[in-house]
Amino acid sequence: MRTSSNVTGAAFMIAAMAGFSLTDATAKLLTEEIGLGQIMFVRGLILTAFTVLIAWRSRALSRLGAVSDRRVIARSLCELVAAVAFLQALKQMPLANAASIIQCLPLAVTLGAALFMKEPVGWRRWSAIIVGFVGVMIIIQPGPDGFQQGAGYAVVAMLAASARDLLTKTIRSDVPAIIITLATAVLLTIGGAVLGTIEQDWSMMSWPIMLKLVLAALFLLSGYQFVVFAVRLADISYIAPFRYAGLLWATLLGILLFRTYPDVNVLVGGAIVVLAGLYSFYRERKKGLEPLAETGQPVASEGGGPLVRAEEDLLEERK
């Protein structure tokens, strides 16, 4: 019976990655029409409204003071850096290239946990980390002729998201997960307003642009919901590797929407990153460890972890 639940959970995780990839693809389309700050500001407003609704339903607004926790603030700042960097990356490079670099996130989190949190990492997972970062170097093609600025932004986004995930583990357990998400949503909205003011790139939003922003929010919420279904049904260690389906979705959407095809470096480097990550997941599962990275799209889609846990908390309250 558990095997059937795991398979269903894996299907939901694949669907969640489709939702998050559609969000990123829509964001990339929007970068061609309005400024990055405006995208972040409007999307942040939508996310904040949704988060406040969940916090109200789960009676968590009474803990609103927890947003002043320095770890919550630090996590939100990391998410802000990651969001800005990833949007910059999407603006300057193909969707599949940015997604391939982001797939190294679980390995980067494992590295950070070993260096800064003294979590035990054996030589096999160290090897997987090294191999994974070699794959990233193949993707970004370092050198005077091959390196792209967009790739640098994607790497910054990946590192900032890694710091976000590590900081999430340090936040006190009595801080409601939805309050963490609310703090992040508000800071992303403020960050979008500040960035838009600096860019001086505010535009009147036509109905097609508004429709894309609404669709981006709907795709994002569907991704969150499918992650909730996956986490409730299946073992985390079983479904975590299926987050790499996001790379396949990103490649397909890049071809269909932007007519961009991944080159050999992206295909080879992406395959190395995915295989290294899958091996790391295998080692974690064999040792009975839970994956360190948050389950869900890591950056432009505002993660998945806190909202997933908030939905689970709400379910528990109703029992």
C-alpha positions as CSV (number, residue, x, y, z in Angstrom):
1,M,0.0,0.0,0.0
2,R,2.8,2.4,0.8
3,T,4.4,1.7,-2.6
4,S,1.2,2.8,-4.3
5,S,1.2,6.0,-2.2
6,N,4.8,6.7,-3.0
7,V,4.1,6.3,-6.8
8,T,1.2,8.7,-6.5
9,G,3.3,11.1,-4.5
10,A,6.0,11.0,-7.1
11,A,3.3,11.9,-9.8
12,F,2.2,14.9,-7.7
13,M,5.9,16.0,-7.3
14,I,6.3,15.9,-11.1
15,A,3.1,17.9,-11.5
16,A,4.4,20.4,-8.9
17,M,7.6,20.9,-10.8
18,A,5.5,21.5,-13.9
19,G,3.7,24.3,-12.0
20,F,6.9,25.9,-10.8
21,S,8.5,25.7,-14.3
22,L,5.4,27.3,-15.8
23,T,5.7,30.1,-13.2
24,D,9.4,30.6,-14.2
25,A,8.5,30.5,-17.9
26,T,5.8,33.1,-17.4
27,A,8.2,35.3,-15.4
28,K,10.7,35.1,-18.3
29,L,8.0,36.2,-20.7
30,L,7.2,39.1,-18.4
31,T,10.8,40.2,-18.3
32,E,10.4,41.1,-22.0
33,E,7.5,43.5,-21.2
34,I,7.9,45.0,-17.7
35,G,10.7,45.6,-15.3
36,L,12.0,43.1,-12.8
37,G,11.0,45.2,-9.8
38,Q,7.4,45.5,-11.1
39,I,7.2,41.7,-11.6
40,M,8.4,41.1,-8.0
41,F,6.1,43.8,-6.6
42,V,2.9,42.7,-8.2
43,R,3.6,39.0,-7.7
44,G,4.6,39.7,-4.1
45,L,1.3,41.4,-3.5
46,I,-0.6,38.3,-4.7
47,L,1.6,36.0,-2.7
48,T,1.2,38.2,0.5
49,A,-2.6,38.2,0.1
50,F,-2.7,34.4,-0.2
51,T,-0.3,33.9,2.7
52,V,-2.3,36.3,5.0
53,L,-5.4,34.2,4.1
54,I,-3.7,31.0,5.2
55,A,-2.3,32.6,8.3
56,W,-5.8,33.9,9.2
57,R,-7.4,30.5,8.7
58,S,-4.8,28.7,10.7
59,R,-5.0,31.4,13.5
60,A,-1.3,32.1,13.2
61,L,-1.6,35.9,12.9
62,S,-1.4,36.1,16.7
63,R,2.3,35.1,16.3
64,L,3.0,37.9,13.9
65,G,5.7,39.2,16.2
66,A,7.9,36.3,15.2
67,V,8.7,38.2,11.9
68,S,11.2,40.2,14.0
69,D,13.3,37.0,14.7
70,R,16.7,37.7,13.2
71,R,16.8,34.3,11.6
72,V,13.5,34.8,9.9
73,I,14.7,38.2,8.6
74,A,18.0,36.6,7.4
75,R,16.1,33.9,5.6
76,S,13.8,36.4,3.9
77,L,16.8,38.5,2.8
78,C,18.4,35.4,1.2
79,E,15.2,34.7,-0.6
80,L,15.1,38.3,-1.8
81,V,18.7,38.0,-3.2
82,A,17.8,34.6,-4.8
83,A,14.6,36.0,-6.4
84,V,16.3,39.1,-7.9
85,A,19.3,37.0,-9.2
86,F,17.1,34.3,-10.7
87,L,14.9,36.8,-12.5
88,Q,18.1,38.5,-13.9
89,A,19.2,35.0,-15.0
90,L,15.9,34.3,-16.7
91,K,16.1,37.6,-18.5
92,Q,19.6,37.0,-19.9
93,M,19.7,33.2,-20.6
94,P,17.6,30.3,-21.8
95,L,15.2,28.8,-19.3
96,A,16.8,25.3,-19.4
97,N,20.2,26.8,-18.7
98,A,19.1,28.6,-15.6
99,A,17.1,25.6,-14.4
100,S,20.1,23.3,-15.0
101,I,22.3,25.4,-12.7
102,I,19.6,25.6,-10.0
103,Q,19.4,21.8,-9.9
104,C,22.7,21.9,-8.0
105,L,20.8,23.4,-5.0
106,P,20.5,20.1,-3.0
107,L,24.2,19.5,-3.4
108,A,25.0,23.1,-2.3
109,V,22.8,22.7,0.7
110,T,24.6,19.5,1.7
111,L,28.0,21.3,1.3
112,G,26.8,24.2,3.5
113,A,25.4,21.8,6.1
114,A,28.8,20.1,6.3
115,L,30.8,23.3,6.4
116,F,28.7,25.5,8.7
117,M,26.4,23.1,10.6
118,K,28.9,20.3,11.2
119,E,26.5,17.7,9.7
120,P,28.3,14.4,8.8
121,V,28.9,14.0,5.1
122,G,30.8,10.9,4.0
123,W,33.3,10.7,1.1
124,R,30.7,9.4,-1.3
125,R,28.5,12.5,-0.9
126,W,31.6,14.7,-1.0
127,S,32.4,13.1,-4.3
128,A,28.8,13.7,-5.5
129,I,29.1,17.4,-4.5
130,I,32.4,17.8,-6.4
131,V,31.0,16.1,-9.5
132,G,27.8,18.2,-9.4
133,F,29.8,21.4,-9.3
134,V,31.9,20.2,-12.2
135,G,28.6,19.8,-14.1
136,V,27.7,23.4,-13.3
137,M,31.0,24.6,-14.6
138,I,30.3,22.7,-17.9
139,I,27.0,24.5,-18.1
140,I,28.3,28.0,-17.5
141,Q,31.4,27.6,-19.7
142,P,33.8,29.8,-17.7
143,G,36.3,31.6,-19.8
144,P,36.6,35.0,-21.6
145,D,34.6,33.7,-24.6
146,G,32.1,31.4,-23.1
147,F,30.9,32.8,-19.7
148,Q,27.6,34.5,-19.7
149,Q,26.5,37.1,-17.1
150,G,23.2,35.4,-16.8
151,A,25.0,32.2,-15.6
152,G,26.7,34.2,-12.9
153,Y,23.3,35.4,-11.7
154,A,22.0,31.8,-11.7
155,V,24.9,30.7,-9.5
156,V,24.2,33.6,-7.1
157,A,20.6,32.6,-7.0
158,M,21.5,29.0,-6.2
159,L,23.9,30.0,-3.5
160,A,21.4,32.4,-1.9
161,A,18.7,29.7,-2.0
162,S,21.1,27.3,-0.3
163,A,21.7,29.8,2.5
164,R,17.9,30.2,2.7
165,D,17.4,26.5,3.2
166,L,20.1,26.2,5.8
167,L,18.7,29.2,7.7
168,T,15.3,27.6,7.7
169,K,16.6,24.7,9.7
170,T,17.9,27.1,12.4
171,I,14.6,28.9,13.0
172,R,12.9,28.0,16.3
173,S,10.3,25.3,15.9
174,D,7.7,27.4,17.8
175,V,7.7,30.0,15.0
176,P,4.7,29.1,12.7
177,A,5.8,28.2,9.2
178,I,3.2,30.5,7.6
179,I,4.7,33.4,9.5
180,I,8.1,32.6,7.9
181,T,6.4,32.6,4.5
182,L,4.5,35.9,5.3
183,A,7.7,37.6,6.3
184,T,9.4,36.5,3.0
185,A,6.4,37.5,0.9
186,V,6.3,41.0,2.4
187,L,10.0,41.5,2.0
188,L,9.8,40.4,-1.6
189,T,7.1,42.9,-2.2
190,I,9.1,45.7,-0.6
191,G,12.2,44.6,-2.5
192,G,10.3,44.7,-5.8
193,A,9.1,48.3,-5.0
194,V,12.6,49.4,-4.2
195,L,14.1,47.7,-7.3
196,G,11.4,49.2,-9.5
197,T,12.2,52.7,-8.1
198,I,15.9,52.2,-8.7
199,E,15.3,50.9,-12.2
200,Q,12.7,53.6,-12.9
201,D,11.0,51.1,-15.1
202,W,7.4,51.2,-14.0
203,S,4.9,50.6,-16.8
204,M,1.2,50.6,-17.3
205,M,0.1,47.0,-17.3
206,S,-2.1,45.9,-20.1
207,W,-4.7,43.2,-19.8
208,P,-2.3,40.6,-21.4
209,I,0.4,41.5,-18.9
210,M,-2.1,41.3,-16.0
211,L,-3.3,37.9,-17.3
212,K,0.3,36.6,-17.3
213,L,0.8,37.8,-13.7
214,V,-2.4,36.1,-12.6
215,L,-1.4,32.9,-14.5
216,A,2.0,33.0,-12.8
217,A,0.3,33.2,-9.4
218,L,-2.1,30.3,-10.3
219,F,0.8,28.1,-11.6
220,L,2.7,28.9,-8.4
221,L,-0.3,28.0,-6.2
222,S,-0.9,24.8,-8.1
223,G,2.8,23.9,-7.6
224,Y,2.4,24.5,-3.8
225,Q,-0.7,22.4,-3.7
226,F,0.8,19.5,-5.6
227,V,3.8,19.5,-3.2
228,V,1.4,19.3,-0.3
229,F,-0.3,16.3,-1.8
230,A,3.1,14.7,-2.5
231,V,4.4,15.3,1.0
232,R,1.3,13.9,2.6
233,L,1.1,10.8,0.5
234,A,4.7,9.7,0.2
235,D,8.0,9.4,1.9
236,I,10.1,12.5,1.5
237,S,13.2,10.5,0.7
238,Y,11.3,8.7,-2.1
239,I,9.8,11.8,-3.8
240,A,12.7,14.2,-3.4
241,P,14.6,13.0,-6.5
242,F,11.6,13.7,-8.6
243,R,12.2,17.4,-8.2
244,Y,14.6,17.0,-11.1
245,A,11.6,16.7,-13.3
246,G,11.7,20.5,-13.2
247,L,14.7,20.4,-15.6
248,L,12.7,18.4,-18.1
249,W,9.8,20.7,-17.9
250,A,12.1,23.8,-18.2
251,T,13.7,22.3,-21.3
252,L,10.3,21.5,-22.9
253,L,8.9,25.0,-22.1
254,G,12.1,26.6,-23.5
255,I,11.6,24.8,-26.8
256,L,7.8,25.5,-27.0
257,L,7.7,29.1,-25.8
258,F,11.1,30.6,-26.7
259,R,12.4,28.3,-29.5
260,T,15.6,27.7,-27.5
261,Y,17.2,24.3,-27.6
262,P,19.8,23.3,-25.0
263,D,23.3,22.9,-26.4
264,V,25.7,20.0,-25.7
265,N,27.2,21.8,-22.7
266,V,23.8,22.2,-21.0
267,L,22.8,18.6,-21.8
268,V,26.1,17.1,-20.5
269,G,26.4,19.4,-17.5
270,G,22.7,19.1,-16.6
271,A,23.0,15.3,-16.8
272,I,26.0,15.3,-14.5
273,V,24.3,17.6,-12.0
274,V,21.2,15.4,-11.9
275,L,23.1,12.1,-11.6
276,A,25.2,13.6,-8.8
277,G,22.1,14.8,-7.0
278,L,20.3,11.5,-7.4
279,Y,23.3,9.6,-6.0
280,S,23.4,12.0,-3.0
281,F,19.7,11.4,-2.5
282,Y,20.4,7.7,-2.6
283,R,23.1,7.9,0.0
284,E,20.8,10.1,2.3
285,R,18.0,7.5,1.9
286,K,20.3,4.6,2.6
287,K,21.5,6.3,5.8
288,G,17.9,7.2,6.8
289,L,18.5,11.0,6.5
290,E,15.9,13.5,5.3
291,P,16.9,15.7,2.3
292,L,18.3,19.0,3.5
293,A,17.0,21.2,0.8
294,E,13.4,22.4,0.8
295,T,11.2,20.3,-1.4
296,G,10.0,22.4,-4.2
297,Q,11.2,25.0,-6.8
298,P,13.9,26.9,-5.0
299,V,14.0,30.4,-6.1
300,A,11.6,32.4,-8.3
301,S,8.7,30.4,-7.1
302,E,9.3,31.2,-3.5
303,G,10.1,27.7,-2.3
304,G,7.7,25.1,-1.1
305,G,8.6,24.2,2.4
306,P,6.9,26.7,4.7
307,L,3.6,26.7,2.8
308,V,3.6,23.0,2.7
309,R,4.1,22.8,6.5
310,A,1.5,25.5,7.0
311,E,-1.1,23.5,5.1
312,E,-0.2,20.4,7.2
313,D,-0.5,22.5,10.4
314,L,-4.0,23.6,9.3
315,L,-5.0,20.0,8.6
316,E,-3.9,19.0,12.0
317,E,-5.9,21.8,13.6
318,R,-9.1,20.5,11.9
319,K,-8.7,16.9,13.1
